[in-house]
Amino acid sequence: MSRLRQELAVIAAGGVIGAEARYGLTRVVPASPGGVPWAVLVINVTGGFFMGVLMARLARSASPHPLVRPFLGVGILGGFTTFSTYSTDTFHLIDADRPLAAVGYVTLTLVGALLAVVLGEWAVSLVARPVARAVGAGADLAGADLAGADLAGADSVGADSAGTDSVRADSAGTPGSTGEAGPVVLPDEGADA
């Protein structure tokens, strides 16, 4: 199966999951005619939070699977969140002669979703800092997916098979990603940073 077909397949599968979850929540908490659609507002804000978490996590991952973002981001979260329902619900509030409710709904959704994205990214950074400190202190984090991740803002440093210090390097030989050992290059003490 070609890469494009794989991506389309995981996006479709994720979209079904996300859309079904959204539909289920709107059935459990339906909006009354002319009422504020609270379920859709919560869905869009929650989706923003999880998008922030996903993007921050992917940014910290050395080599995420190429289908993770299409499946989780475009598929599940894309199917879960909804701009079209949000727009239609806004129109229905205006049509029900509730322009202030429509403005409030628009504002809460836009500001809430944006803040949720920031909060999601911030939450990942809070979790990443203690993990990075623990790794730096030599803690054993068996099973943690930290290979190549630059969680504390510094290059990942380890020991190569000869027992000498080394810095992770990618296939092009640049520090920071896949685990191929390269020499540690320290700046001169008198050099400008």
KEKE-3310 file (N, C-alpha, C; in steps of 0.2 Angstrom, whole numbers, plus 5000, padded with zeros to 4 digits):
npx = (5004:5003:5011:5003:4990:4990:4990:4978:4969:4971:4967:4954:4949:4952:4944:4931:4931:4932:4922:4911:4912:4910:4896:4890:4892:4885:4872:4870:4871:4861:4857:4845:4831:4836:4844:4861:4873:4881:4888:4895:4903:4911:4917:4924:4934:4939:4945:4954:4963:4968:4974:4984:4992:4995:5003:5013:5019:5023:5032:5042:5046:5058:5057:5043:5030:5025:5012:5005:5002:4993:4983:4979:4978:4973:4963:4956:4955:4952:4939:4932:4932:4923:4920:4910:4898:4899:4898:4885:4877:4880:4873:4860:4858:4858:4847:4837:4835:4844:4857:4867:4870:4875:4886:4893:4895:4903:4914:4918:4921:4931:4941:4942:4946:4958:4966:4965:4973:4986:4987:4987:4999:5007:5005:5011:5024:5026:5026:5036:5048:5051:5053:5064:5073:5074:5080:5092:5097:5100:5090:5081:5071:5063:5054:5050:5047:5058:5069:5080:5073:5073:5071:5074:5079:5092:5105:5104:5114:5125:5133:5144:5148:5162:5163:5165:5160:5146:5136:5120:5116:5109:5105:5112:5123:5121:5120:5108:5096:5094:5102:5114:5131:5142:5155:5158:5157:5163:5161:5175:5181:5182:5175:5163:5145)
npy = (4994:5011:5026:5037:5031:5024:5035:5041:5030:5029:5042:5042:5031:5037:5048:5043:5038:5050:5058:5050:5050:5064:5065:5057:5063:5075:5070:5065:5077:5087:5102:5114:5120:5136:5137:5138:5129:5119:5107:5106:5117:5113:5102:5107:5115:5106:5097:5106:5107:5094:5094:5103:5095:5084:5090:5096:5084:5077:5086:5084:5071:5060:5052:5051:5039:5040:5040:5044:5058:5060:5051:5053:5068:5074:5064:5058:5070:5080:5075:5075:5088:5103:5115:5118:5114:5122:5135:5134:5132:5145:5153:5148:5153:5167:5168:5164:5175:5179:5187:5191:5180:5172:5180:5178:5164:5162:5170:5163:5150:5152:5159:5150:5138:5142:5145:5133:5125:5131:5128:5114:5112:5118:5109:5097:5102:5104:5091:5085:5092:5087:5074:5075:5080:5069:5060:5066:5065:5052:5043:5027:5025:5014:5008:5021:5032:5040:5041:5051:5062:5079:5085:5094:5105:5104:5095:5077:5068:5054:5038:5030:5014:5012:5018:5031:5049:5054:5062:5061:5058:5062:5054:5062:5065:5076:5083:5077:5067:5052:5043:5038:5038:5052:5063:5073:5090:5103:5120:5132:5139:5153:5157:5166:5165)
npz = (5000:4996:5003:5003:5002:5014:5023:5020:5023:5037:5041:5038:5046:5059:5058:5058:5071:5078:5074:5077:5091:5093:5089:5097:5110:5107:5107:5119:5127:5121:5112:5116:5105:5099:5110:5118:5111:5121:5121:5109:5110:5121:5115:5105:5112:5120:5110:5105:5116:5116:5104:5106:5115:5108:5097:5104:5110:5098:5093:5102:5101:5095:5083:5078:5073:5056:5053:5065:5067:5056:5059:5073:5074:5061:5058:5071:5080:5070:5066:5077:5082:5076:5064:5055:5061:5072:5066:5060:5071:5077:5067:5070:5082:5080:5071:5080:5086:5095:5097:5106:5113:5102:5099:5111:5111:5100:5104:5116:5111:5101:5109:5120:5113:5108:5119:5125:5117:5119:5133:5133:5126:5136:5147:5142:5142:5156:5161:5154:5159:5173:5170:5161:5170:5179:5171:5168:5181:5181:5183:5182:5169:5163:5149:5146:5133:5127:5119:5110:5112:5116:5130:5140:5134:5130:5122:5119:5129:5130:5132:5121:5113:5117:5129:5130:5131:5121:5108:5103:5086:5070:5054:5045:5053:5061:5078:5090:5086:5081:5088:5083:5087:5090:5091:5106:5106:5114:5118:5118:5133:5134:5123:5114:5117)
capx = (5000:5007:5011:4997:4984:4990:4988:4971:4966:4971:4963:4947:4948:4952:4939:4925:4931:4931:4915:4906:4912:4906:4889:4888:4891:4879:4866:4869:4870:4858:4856:4838:4830:4838:4849:4868:4875:4886:4892:4899:4908:4916:4920:4930:4939:4943:4949:4960:4968:4971:4978:4990:4996:4998:5008:5019:5022:5026:5038:5047:5048:5064:5055:5036:5028:5023:5005:5002:4998:4987:4977:4976:4977:4968:4958:4952:4953:4948:4933:4929:4930:4919:4919:4904:4892:4899:4895:4878:4874:4880:4868:4854:4857:4856:4840:4832:4835:4849:4863:4872:4871:4879:4893:4896:4897:4908:4920:4920:4924:4938:4946:4943:4950:4965:4969:4966:4979:4991:4987:4989:5007:5010:5005:5016:5031:5027:5027:5043:5053:5053:5056:5071:5078:5075:5084:5098:5100:5102:5085:5079:5064:5061:5048:5048:5048:5062:5075:5082:5069:5077:5065:5076:5081:5099:5106:5104:5121:5125:5139:5145:5151:5168:5163:5167:5154:5145:5130:5116:5117:5105:5109:5117:5128:5120:5118:5101:5090:5093:5106:5121:5136:5146:5160:5155:5161:5162:5164:5180:5178:5183:5172:5156:5140)
capy = (5000:5017:5030:5041:5027:5023:5041:5042:5025:5031:5048:5040:5028:5042:5053:5040:5038:5057:5061:5046:5053:5071:5064:5054:5069:5080:5066:5065:5084:5091:5109:5115:5125:5143:5137:5138:5122:5119:5101:5108:5122:5109:5098:5111:5117:5099:5096:5111:5105:5088:5095:5106:5090:5080:5094:5096:5078:5075:5090:5082:5065:5060:5050:5048:5035:5044:5040:5046:5064:5060:5047:5057:5075:5075:5060:5058:5077:5083:5072:5077:5096:5105:5122:5119:5114:5129:5140:5133:5134:5152:5156:5147:5158:5173:5167:5163:5182:5179:5189:5191:5173:5170:5183:5175:5157:5163:5172:5157:5145:5154:5160:5144:5133:5144:5144:5126:5123:5133:5124:5107:5112:5119:5103:5093:5104:5103:5084:5084:5095:5083:5068:5077:5081:5063:5057:5069:5063:5045:5038:5022:5026:5008:5009:5028:5034:5047:5041:5056:5068:5085:5087:5099:5110:5102:5089:5071:5065:5047:5035:5025:5007:5013:5021:5039:5053:5055:5066:5058:5061:5059:5050:5066:5067:5082:5081:5078:5064:5045:5038:5036:5042:5057:5066:5079:5096:5108:5127:5135:5143:5160:5159:5170:5160)
capz = (5000:4995:5009:5003:5004:5021:5026:5019:5027:5045:5042:5037:5052:5064:5057:5060:5078:5081:5072:5081:5098:5094:5088:5104:5115:5106:5108:5127:5129:5115:5112:5114:5100:5101:5115:5117:5110:5125:5120:5103:5113:5125:5110:5101:5117:5122:5104:5105:5121:5114:5098:5109:5118:5102:5093:5108:5111:5092:5093:5107:5099:5090:5076:5078:5067:5051:5053:5071:5066:5052:5063:5079:5073:5056:5059:5077:5082:5065:5065:5084:5082:5071:5062:5052:5066:5076:5062:5059:5078:5078:5063:5073:5088:5077:5068:5085:5089:5101:5094:5111:5114:5097:5100:5117:5109:5095:5108:5120:5107:5098:5114:5123:5109:5107:5126:5127:5113:5123:5139:5131:5125:5142:5151:5140:5144:5163:5162:5151:5163:5178:5166:5159:5176:5181:5166:5169:5187:5181:5185:5177:5167:5159:5146:5144:5126:5128:5114:5106:5114:5119:5134:5144:5130:5129:5118:5123:5129:5132:5132:5116:5115:5119:5135:5129:5130:5114:5107:5098:5079:5065:5048:5042:5057:5066:5084:5092:5085:5081:5092:5081:5091:5087:5097:5110:5105:5119:5116:5122:5139:5132:5117:5115:5116)
cpx = (5005:5006:5005:4991:4984:4988:4980:4967:4966:4967:4956:4945:4947:4946:4932:4925:4929:4924:4910:4906:4909:4899:4886:4887:4886:4872:4865:4868:4867:4857:4848:4837:4832:4842:4856:4870:4882:4891:4897:4905:4913:4920:4926:4935:4943:4947:4955:4965:4972:4976:4985:4995:4999:5004:5014:5023:5026:5032:5044:5050:5053:5061:5048:5034:5024:5015:5001:4998:4992:4981:4974:4974:4972:4962:4953:4950:4950:4941:4929:4927:4926:4918:4912:4898:4893:4897:4888:4874:4874:4874:4861:4852:4855:4849:4835:4832:4839:4856:4868:4874:4876:4886:4897:4899:4903:4915:4922:4923:4930:4943:4947:4947:4957:4969:4970:4972:4985:4992:4989:4997:5010:5010:5010:5023:5032:5029:5034:5049:5055:5056:5063:5076:5079:5080:5091:5102:5102:5097:5083:5072:5062:5055:5046:5050:5052:5068:5075:5078:5073:5072:5067:5079:5089:5099:5106:5111:5121:5132:5139:5148:5158:5169:5164:5160:5153:5138:5126:5116:5112:5109:5113:5123:5127:5118:5110:5095:5090:5097:5113:5126:5140:5150:5156:5160:5159:5165:5170:5177:5178:5178:5165:5151:5135)
cpy = (5006:5021:5034:5037:5025:5029:5042:5037:5027:5037:5046:5036:5032:5046:5050:5040:5045:5059:5057:5049:5060:5070:5061:5059:5074:5077:5066:5072:5088:5098:5110:5120:5132:5143:5137:5131:5120:5113:5103:5113:5118:5105:5101:5114:5111:5097:5100:5109:5099:5089:5098:5100:5086:5084:5094:5090:5076:5080:5088:5075:5064:5057:5047:5044:5040:5045:5042:5053:5064:5056:5051:5064:5076:5071:5061:5066:5081:5081:5074:5084:5097:5112:5123:5118:5120:5134:5140:5135:5141:5155:5154:5151:5165:5173:5166:5170:5182:5181:5189:5184:5170:5173:5180:5168:5158:5165:5166:5152:5147:5155:5154:5139:5135:5143:5137:5123:5125:5129:5117:5107:5113:5113:5098:5095:5103:5095:5082:5086:5090:5076:5069:5077:5074:5059:5059:5067:5055:5040:5033:5023:5020:5009:5016:5029:5040:5047:5047:5062:5073:5088:5093:5105:5109:5096:5083:5069:5058:5044:5030:5019:5007:5016:5028:5042:5054:5059:5062:5062:5058:5056:5055:5068:5073:5079:5081:5073:5056:5040:5036:5041:5046:5060:5072:5084:5101:5115:5128:5139:5150:5162:5162:5165:5163)
cpz = (5000:5002:5009:5004:5011:5025:5026:5023:5035:5046:5042:5044:5058:5064:5059:5068:5081:5080:5076:5088:5098:5093:5094:5109:5113:5107:5116:5129:5123:5117:5111:5109:5102:5107:5113:5116:5114:5124:5114:5106:5117:5120:5107:5106:5119:5116:5104:5110:5119:5108:5101:5112:5113:5099:5098:5109:5104:5091:5097:5105:5094:5083:5077:5072:5062:5051:5060:5070:5061:5055:5068:5077:5067:5056:5065:5079:5077:5064:5072:5084:5076:5070:5059:5056:5070:5072:5061:5066:5079:5074:5067:5079:5085:5074:5074:5089:5096:5099:5100:5113:5108:5097:5106:5115:5104:5099:5112:5116:5104:5104:5118:5120:5109:5114:5128:5123:5117:5130:5138:5130:5132:5147:5149:5143:5152:5165:5159:5155:5169:5175:5164:5165:5179:5177:5167:5176:5187:5183:5180:5175:5162:5156:5144:5137:5125:5123:5110:5107:5118:5124:5138:5140:5128:5125:5122:5123:5132:5132:5126:5118:5118:5126:5135:5128:5123:5114:5102:5091:5074:5059:5045:5046:5061:5072:5085:5090:5085:5085:5089:5085:5087:5092:5100:5108:5110:5117:5121:5128:5138:5127:5119:5114:5111)
residu = (MET:SER:ARG:LEU:ARG:GLN:GLU:LEU:ALA:VAL:ILE:ALA:ALA:GLY:GLY:VAL:ILE:GLY:ALA:GLU:ALA:ARG:TYR:GLY:LEU:THR:ARG:VAL:VAL:PRO:ALA:SER:PRO:GLY:GLY:VAL:PRO:TRP:ALA:VAL:LEU:VAL:ILE:ASN:VAL:THR:GLY:GLY:PHE:PHE:MET:GLY:VAL:LEU:MET:ALA:ARG:LEU:ALA:ARG:SER:ALA:SER:PRO:HIS:PRO:LEU:VAL:ARG:PRO:PHE:LEU:GLY:VAL:GLY:ILE:LEU:GLY:GLY:PHE:THR:THR:PHE:SER:THR:TYR:SER:THR:ASP:THR:PHE:HIS:LEU:ILE:ASP:ALA:ASP:ARG:PRO:LEU:ALA:ALA:VAL:GLY:TYR:VAL:THR:LEU:THR:LEU:VAL:GLY:ALA:LEU:LEU:ALA:VAL:VAL:LEU:GLY:GLU:TRP:ALA:VAL:SER:LEU:VAL:ALA:ARG:PRO:VAL:ALA:ARG:ALA:VAL:GLY:ALA:GLY:ALA:ASP:LEU:ALA:GLY:ALA:ASP:LEU:ALA:GLY:ALA:ASP:LEU:ALA:GLY:ALA:ASP:SER:VAL:GLY:ALA:ASP:SER:ALA:GLY:THR:ASP:SER:VAL:ARG:ALA:ASP:SER:ALA:GLY:THR:PRO:GLY:SER:THR:GLY:GLU:ALA:GLY:PRO:VAL:VAL:LEU:PRO:ASP:GLU:GLY:ALA:ASP:ALA)
# end
